[in-house]
């Protein structure tokens, strides 16, 4: 497994209720086996079921607020 870390600041506001972070398919693959983890207050990662959307060569992870976290990739 390979980790790709991201920070709250990487998220962009998509609409009133959603924030999203964008990755390129070339960075993380097709996205079918992505696992999203959020860093909690204890400094531990917890798995979340974040919606994943695709548009052309972009993959978006969507959540109701920005968070520090990582995605796990099958490489």
C-alpha positions, 0 to 999 in steps of 0.5 A: 500500500502507498499513502498520499497525504493531504491537508485541510488547505488542499480542499476547495469549496464546491457548493454550500454543503461540500468541499472537495479535493482533486487528484489526477488519475495519473497520480492515484490511478483509476480510484476504484480501490481508494481508501480515505482516512481522516486524522482525528483529534487523537492523532490517529487515522480513521477510515471514512466513507467519503464519496468519490467522483470522477470527471475526465482525468480528475478524481474528487474526494468529497466531504462536508468540511475540510480535514487532514488525511490520507488516501491508501492506494494499491500500487 
